[in-house]
Amino acid sequence: MTIYNKGSALIREVRDVSIKVAHEPFELIYEDVPSTIVPTSLQVASTSAGFRILEQNYEYHLINTKNLLDKYLGKELVVGIPEDLRARPALVRCCSRLQGFF
């Protein structure tokens, strides 16, 4: 770690990830990244096998009801219902009225 004036720091972190051979593009998600990171400072490289990065995004969302529901718009959900019944509805719209519900 290198600490600079005005509160900036440079941190080199190596994360080991095992990836099976993929013939299709896939998504790799890194969690527990500080919210204050400079997104353009992220670098991804392989130490063993060659690969190409097709797209790199840094998505930072505070967890709240609206952001959580927005993340699952149009996706299938498993909803727990009393007596172990299961339903698989899709969230098609989120409204502000739900924010106080949870």
Long-range contacts (C-beta under 8 A, 24 or more apart in sequence): 19-51, 25-54, 33-58, 35-60, 64-99, 65-98, 65-99, 65-101, 65-102, 66-94, 66-96, 66-98, 66-99, 69-94, 69-98, 70-94
